[in-house]
């Protein structure tokens, strides 16, 4: 190496040194643009991915969540409606449907109707049926201002599902409302 610089002119040395520096900068830029993101993607997938190898592609509510995040509430409602038509036993989809009607579309009557539709759509496990009834009472009390109807539904929860968590919650709510 010493021989190359000893036998070369100053302009050759400057040119070779400049080319070497530019090649190093170019290689570094390529590393930053292509290699480093690939490495960080691999590490983040390793850390944050599902250990069983599942993906979000199987999530029936993925499109609805995306639409909700974009503020497209009517479209999200339609997407959730499609989910409950395909999976009528998806309690979370029914609850989310009512939540969108209530929170984003200011439609408490529609939310109550959705929860009643869900409750009547099939034979639910006790916890699930009590969940829907408790939500119906909440909508009546907090959004529709129908205290008597809410109390009636809470009493039904206590009578029909005495061994559920929602029965305990209903009893507590009835005490707070002065109905016990």
C-alpha positions as CSV (number, residue, x, y, z in Angstrom):
1,X,0.0,0.0,0.0
2,X,2.9,2.3,0.8
3,X,4.3,1.7,-2.7
4,X,1.0,2.8,-4.3
5,X,1.0,6.1,-2.6
6,X,4.8,6.6,-2.9
7,X,4.7,6.1,-6.7
8,X,1.5,8.1,-7.4
9,X,1.1,11.8,-8.0
10,X,-0.8,14.0,-5.7
11,X,-3.9,14.2,-8.0
12,X,-4.0,10.3,-8.2
13,X,-3.9,10.1,-4.4
14,X,-6.6,12.7,-4.0
15,X,-8.8,10.9,-6.7
16,X,-8.3,7.4,-5.1
17,X,-9.0,8.7,-1.6
18,X,-12.1,10.6,-2.8
19,X,-13.4,7.5,-4.6
20,X,-12.8,5.4,-1.5
21,X,-14.7,7.8,0.7
22,X,-17.6,8.1,-1.7
23,X,-17.8,4.3,-2.1
24,X,-17.8,4.0,1.7
25,X,-20.6,6.6,2.0
26,X,-22.6,4.9,-0.7
27,X,-22.2,1.5,1.0
28,X,-23.3,3.1,4.3
29,X,-26.3,4.6,2.7
30,X,-27.3,1.3,1.1
31,X,-26.9,-0.3,4.5
32,X,-29.2,2.3,6.2
33,X,-31.8,2.1,3.5
34,X,-32.1,-1.6,2.9
35,X,-30.2,-3.8,5.4
36,X,-31.0,-2.0,8.7
37,X,-34.8,-1.9,8.2
38,X,-34.8,-5.5,7.2
39,X,-32.9,-6.4,10.4
40,X,-35.2,-4.3,12.6
41,X,-38.3,-5.8,10.9
42,X,-37.0,-9.3,11.7
43,X,-36.3,-8.4,15.3
44,X,-39.7,-6.7,15.8
45,X,-41.5,-9.7,14.2
46,X,-39.6,-12.0,16.6
47,X,-40.5,-9.9,19.6
48,X,-44.1,-8.9,18.9
49,X,-45.5,-11.7,16.7
50,X,-47.9,-14.4,17.9
51,X,-45.8,-17.3,19.3
52,X,-48.2,-19.7,17.7
53,X,-47.5,-18.2,14.3
54,X,-51.1,-16.8,13.8
55,X,-51.7,-13.6,12.0
56,X,-54.4,-10.9,12.1
57,X,-55.7,-12.1,8.7
58,X,-58.1,-14.5,10.6
59,X,-59.6,-11.7,12.6
60,X,-63.2,-11.2,11.4
61,X,-63.3,-7.7,12.9
62,X,-60.1,-6.4,11.3
63,X,-61.8,-4.4,8.7
64,X,-64.3,-2.9,11.2
65,X,-61.5,-1.9,13.5
66,X,-59.7,-0.2,10.6
67,X,-62.8,1.7,9.6
68,X,-63.4,2.8,13.2
69,X,-59.8,4.1,13.4
70,X,-60.4,6.1,10.2
71,X,-63.6,7.6,11.6
72,X,-65.8,5.7,9.0
73,X,-68.5,4.8,11.6
74,X,-71.4,3.9,9.2
75,X,-69.1,1.7,7.1
76,X,-67.7,0.1,10.4
77,X,-71.3,-0.6,11.4
78,X,-71.9,-2.4,8.1
79,X,-68.7,-4.4,8.5
80,X,-69.7,-5.4,12.0
81,X,-73.2,-6.3,10.8
82,X,-71.5,-8.6,8.3
83,X,-69.4,-10.2,11.1
84,X,-72.5,-10.9,13.2
85,X,-74.3,-12.4,10.2
86,X,-71.4,-14.8,9.6
87,X,-70.7,-15.4,13.2
88,X,-73.9,-14.9,15.2
89,X,-72.3,-16.3,18.4
90,X,-69.5,-13.6,18.4
91,X,-70.5,-11.7,21.5
92,X,-67.8,-9.2,21.1
93,X,-69.0,-8.2,17.6
94,X,-72.5,-7.7,18.9
95,X,-71.3,-5.6,21.7
96,X,-69.0,-3.6,19.4
97,X,-71.9,-3.0,17.1
98,X,-74.0,-1.5,19.9
99,X,-71.1,0.5,21.1
100,X,-70.6,2.1,17.7
101,X,-74.3,3.0,17.5
102,X,-74.1,4.5,21.0
103,X,-70.8,6.3,21.0
104,X,-70.3,7.3,17.4
105,X,-73.7,7.5,15.8
106,X,-75.7,8.8,18.8
107,X,-78.3,6.1,18.3
108,X,-79.2,4.7,21.8
109,X,-82.5,3.2,20.5
110,X,-80.5,1.4,17.8
111,X,-78.0,0.2,20.3
112,X,-80.8,-1.1,22.6
113,X,-82.4,-2.9,19.6
114,X,-79.1,-4.4,18.6
115,X,-78.5,-5.8,22.1
116,X,-82.0,-7.2,22.2
117,X,-81.5,-8.7,18.7
118,X,-78.3,-10.3,19.9
119,X,-80.0,-11.7,23.0
120,X,-82.8,-13.2,21.0
121,X,-80.7,-14.4,18.1
122,X,-79.7,-17.7,19.8
123,X,-79.3,-19.6,23.0
124,X,-76.4,-17.9,24.9
125,X,-74.4,-19.2,27.8
126,X,-75.6,-17.6,31.1
127,X,-72.7,-15.2,31.3
128,X,-73.2,-14.0,27.8
129,X,-77.0,-13.6,28.1
130,X,-76.5,-11.7,31.4
131,X,-73.9,-9.5,29.7
132,X,-76.4,-8.5,27.0
133,X,-79.1,-7.8,29.5
134,X,-76.8,-5.8,31.8
135,X,-75.8,-3.7,28.7
136,X,-79.5,-3.2,27.8
137,X,-80.1,-1.8,31.3
138,X,-77.1,0.5,31.0
139,X,-78.3,1.9,27.7
140,X,-81.8,2.5,29.2
141,X,-80.5,4.1,32.3
142,X,-77.6,6.2,30.9
143,X,-78.6,7.0,27.4
144,X,-82.4,6.7,27.2
145,X,-83.2,8.0,30.7
146,X,-85.6,5.2,31.3
147,X,-84.9,4.4,34.9
148,X,-87.9,2.1,35.4
149,X,-87.0,-0.1,32.4
150,X,-83.4,-0.3,33.5
151,X,-84.5,-1.4,37.0
152,X,-86.8,-4.0,35.4
153,X,-84.0,-5.4,33.3
154,X,-81.6,-5.5,36.3
155,X,-84.2,-7.4,38.3
156,X,-84.5,-9.9,35.4
157,X,-80.7,-10.4,35.4
158,X,-80.8,-11.2,39.2
159,X,-83.7,-13.6,38.7
160,X,-82.7,-15.5,35.6
161,X,-78.9,-15.6,36.2
162,X,-78.3,-15.6,40.0
163,X,-74.9,-17.3,39.7
164,X,-73.3,-14.9,37.3
165,X,-71.0,-11.9,37.9
166,X,-73.6,-9.8,36.2
167,X,-76.2,-10.7,38.8
168,X,-73.9,-9.3,41.5
169,X,-73.4,-6.2,39.4
170,X,-77.1,-5.9,38.9
171,X,-77.8,-6.2,42.6
172,X,-75.2,-3.5,43.3
173,X,-76.8,-1.3,40.7
174,X,-80.3,-1.8,42.1
175,X,-79.0,-0.8,45.5
176,X,-77.5,2.4,44.0
177,X,-80.7,3.2,42.3
178,X,-82.7,2.6,45.5
179,X,-84.7,-0.2,44.0
180,X,-83.7,-2.8,46.7
